């Protein structure tokens, strides 16, 4: 499986990624980028997945309609790593919400 998507993220997307990390850390499945403008990503923690591994799904709702789920042997600190990466992105490229 190989794929690539060019994405432009906004502050809402980054905030929702924070919420996804919180949800997955609490042991529940979560989805990200559900706006319909890009592929949707779903994450199911190992404790609730069919495979016993963290499962990541990608559903290309905007173009091909392909949906793939991949079991991943995620390291135990992957959520903390993603929080650190998110903090680095925010510090380098502070995004502000659009004024209405």
C-alpha contacts under 8 A as a table, 3 or more apart, distances in Angstrom:
res1	aa1	res2	aa2	distance
5	X	38	X	7.84
5	X	39	X	7.85
7	X	38	X	7.28
9	X	12	X	7.97
9	X	13	X	5.81
9	X	14	X	7.18
10	X	13	X	5.30
10	X	14	X	6.58
10	X	95	X	6.64
10	X	97	X	7.75
11	X	14	X	5.13
11	X	15	X	6.13
11	X	95	X	5.39
11	X	96	X	6.23
11	X	97	X	6.07
12	X	15	X	5.01
12	X	16	X	6.06
12	X	97	X	7.47
13	X	16	X	5.08
13	X	17	X	6.18
13	X	33	X	6.92
14	X	17	X	5.00
14	X	18	X	6.42
14	X	86	X	7.51
15	X	18	X	5.13
15	X	19	X	6.51
16	X	19	X	4.91
16	X	20	X	6.18
16	X	32	X	6.92
17	X	20	X	4.92
17	X	21	X	6.24
17	X	32	X	6.56
18	X	21	X	5.21
18	X	22	X	6.32
18	X	83	X	7.50
19	X	22	X	5.02
19	X	23	X	6.12
20	X	23	X	5.06
20	X	24	X	6.10
20	X	30	X	5.61
20	X	31	X	6.77
20	X	32	X	6.76
21	X	24	X	5.26
21	X	25	X	5.94
21	X	79	X	6.39
21	X	83	X	7.84
22	X	25	X	5.13
22	X	26	X	6.30
23	X	26	X	5.18
23	X	27	X	6.73
23	X	28	X	5.64
23	X	29	X	6.83
23	X	30	X	6.30
24	X	27	X	5.14
24	X	28	X	5.03
24	X	29	X	5.67
24	X	30	X	6.29
24	X	43	X	7.17
24	X	44	X	6.94
24	X	45	X	6.06
25	X	28	X	7.35
25	X	45	X	7.86
25	X	79	X	7.21
27	X	45	X	6.02
27	X	47	X	6.91
27	X	48	X	7.40
28	X	44	X	6.73
28	X	45	X	6.63
28	X	48	X	7.49
29	X	42	X	7.22
29	X	43	X	5.57
29	X	44	X	4.31
29	X	45	X	6.34
29	X	48	X	7.98
30	X	42	X	5.67
30	X	43	X	5.47
30	X	44	X	6.69
31	X	34	X	6.98
31	X	40	X	6.91
31	X	41	X	5.56
31	X	42	X	4.22
31	X	43	X	6.39
32	X	40	X	5.92
32	X	41	X	5.16
32	X	42	X	6.31
33	X	36	X	7.34
33	X	37	X	7.90
33	X	38	X	6.72
33	X	39	X	6.95
33	X	40	X	5.11
33	X	41	X	6.55
34	X	37	X	7.84
34	X	38	X	7.76
34	X	39	X	7.83
34	X	40	X	5.47
34	X	41	X	7.95
35	X	38	X	7.27
36	X	39	X	7.28
36	X	40	X	7.56
36	X	61	X	6.47
36	X	62	X	6.34
37	X	62	X	6.33
38	X	60	X	6.97
38	X	61	X	7.05
38	X	62	X	6.02
39	X	58	X	6.38
39	X	59	X	5.44
39	X	60	X	4.22
39	X	61	X	5.73
39	X	62	X	6.56
40	X	57	X	7.98
40	X	58	X	5.66
40	X	59	X	5.17
40	X	60	X	6.41
40	X	61	X	6.99
41	X	56	X	7.00
41	X	57	X	5.56
41	X	58	X	4.69
41	X	59	X	6.58
42	X	55	X	7.98
42	X	56	X	5.62
42	X	57	X	4.88
42	X	58	X	6.48
43	X	54	X	7.09
43	X	55	X	5.69
43	X	56	X	4.64
43	X	57	X	6.39
44	X	48	X	6.65
44	X	49	X	5.87
44	X	54	X	5.72
44	X	55	X	5.11
44	X	56	X	6.57
45	X	48	X	5.81
45	X	49	X	6.18
45	X	53	X	7.05
45	X	54	X	4.62
45	X	55	X	6.58
46	X	49	X	5.18
46	X	51	X	7.47
46	X	52	X	4.90
46	X	53	X	4.21
46	X	54	X	4.15
46	X	55	X	6.97
47	X	52	X	6.36
47	X	53	X	7.57
47	X	54	X	7.86
48	X	52	X	7.29
49	X	52	X	5.48
49	X	53	X	6.48
49	X	54	X	6.68
49	X	55	X	6.56
50	X	53	X	7.83
51	X	54	X	7.87
51	X	55	X	7.68
51	X	71	X	6.65
53	X	71	X	5.51
53	X	72	X	5.71
53	X	73	X	5.65
53	X	74	X	7.47
54	X	71	X	5.70
54	X	72	X	5.29
54	X	73	X	6.41
54	X	74	X	6.37
55	X	69	X	6.44
55	X	70	X	5.52
55	X	71	X	4.27
55	X	72	X	5.86
56	X	69	X	5.57
56	X	70	X	5.35
56	X	71	X	6.40
56	X	72	X	7.22
57	X	67	X	7.05
57	X	68	X	5.48
57	X	69	X	4.04
57	X	70	X	6.20
58	X	66	X	7.94
58	X	67	X	5.64
58	X	68	X	5.49
58	X	69	X	6.52
59	X	65	X	6.53
59	X	66	X	5.77
59	X	67	X	4.20
59	X	68	X	6.55
60	X	63	X	6.05
60	X	64	X	5.92
60	X	65	X	4.91
60	X	66	X	5.41
60	X	67	X	6.38
61	X	64	X	7.00
61	X	65	X	5.06
61	X	66	X	7.57
62	X	65	X	6.93
74	X	78	X	6.45
75	X	78	X	5.47
76	X	79	X	7.82
77	X	80	X	5.32
77	X	81	X	6.22
78	X	81	X	4.97
78	X	82	X	6.18
79	X	82	X	5.08
79	X	83	X	6.22
80	X	83	X	5.03
80	X	84	X	6.29
81	X	84	X	5.11
81	X	85	X	6.22
82	X	85	X	4.95
82	X	86	X	5.98
83	X	86	X	5.03
83	X	87	X	6.18
84	X	87	X	5.08
84	X	88	X	6.23
85	X	88	X	5.01
85	X	89	X	6.24
86	X	89	X	5.12
86	X	90	X	6.21
87	X	90	X	5.11
87	X	91	X	6.11
88	X	91	X	5.15
88	X	92	X	6.19
89	X	92	X	5.28
89	X	93	X	5.87
89	X	94	X	7.66
90	X	93	X	5.31
90	X	94	X	5.00
90	X	95	X	7.12
91	X	94	X	5.87
